[in-house]
Amino acid sequence: MKNIKVLLIMSCYLKDGDIPYGIGELSNLQELKLRFNKFSRLDFNFSQLTRLKSLDVSCCDNLLELPELPSTLAIFTAYQCS
């Protein structure tokens, strides 16, 4: 599982606590799409995602805050977030 480069968790309507903390251990992850979910914050550690280049949290209506994001992040998308 640690070799995953792209992870799409979209339209699952995940709430706070539903996103597996283990995502933060996917050290080869480059693209993470979490569109159309219901969480207000991301409860996993981004510090090990040293290869993450793209994060998309668009259409996450309840999103209130984000943790510190990795410096490798080149693309951050948050369309239609109130």
C-alpha positions in Angstrom: 0.0 0.0 0.0 2.9 2.4 0.6 3.5 2.5 -3.2 0.2 4.2 -3.9 0.8 7.4 -5.9 -2.8 8.6 -6.5 -5.7 8.2 -4.1 -9.2 9.2 -4.9 -11.8 9.3 -2.1 -14.6 11.3 -3.7 -18.3 11.5 -3.1 -18.2 9.3 -0.1 -19.6 12.0 2.2 -17.0 11.1 4.9 -17.4 13.0 8.2 -14.8 13.9 10.8 -13.0 10.7 11.9 -14.0 8.7 8.8 -10.8 9.3 6.9 -8.2 6.6 7.8 -5.3 8.1 9.7 -3.0 5.7 7.8 -3.3 8.0 4.7 -0.5 10.0 6.4 1.8 7.0 6.1 1.5 6.7 2.3 5.0 8.1 1.7 4.8 7.8 -2.1 1.5 9.6 -2.5 1.6 12.4 -5.1 -2.1 13.2 -5.7 -4.9 13.1 -3.1 -8.5 14.0 -4.1 -11.1 14.2 -1.3 -13.9 16.0 -3.2 -17.5 15.9 -2.1 -17.0 14.9 1.5 -18.5 16.2 4.8 -15.5 16.5 7.1 -14.6 19.8 8.8 -10.9 19.1 9.2 -8.4 16.6 8.0 -7.3 14.5 11.0 -4.3 12.7 9.6 -0.6 13.8 9.6 0.6 15.3 6.4 4.3 15.4 7.5 5.1 12.1 6.0 3.5 12.9 2.6 6.8 14.3 1.3 5.9 13.6 -2.3 2.4 15.1 -2.3 2.1 17.5 -5.2 -1.7 17.9 -5.5 -4.5 18.1 -3.0 -8.1 18.6 -4.0 -10.8 19.2 -1.3 -13.3 20.9 -3.6 -17.0 20.7 -2.7 -16.3 19.9 0.9 -18.9 22.2 2.3 -18.1 21.7 6.0 -14.4 22.2 5.7 -13.2 24.7 8.4 -9.4 24.2 8.7 -6.5 22.4 7.2 -3.3 21.2 9.0 0.1 22.4 7.9 0.6 21.2 4.3 3.8 19.8 2.9 6.1 22.2 1.1 6.1 19.8 -1.9 2.4 20.7 -2.6 2.2 22.5 -6.0 -1.5 22.3 -6.6 -4.2 23.0 -4.0 -7.8 23.0 -5.1 -10.8 24.0 -2.9 -13.6 25.1 -5.3 -17.0 25.6 -3.8 -15.9 25.4 -0.2 -17.8 27.7 2.0 
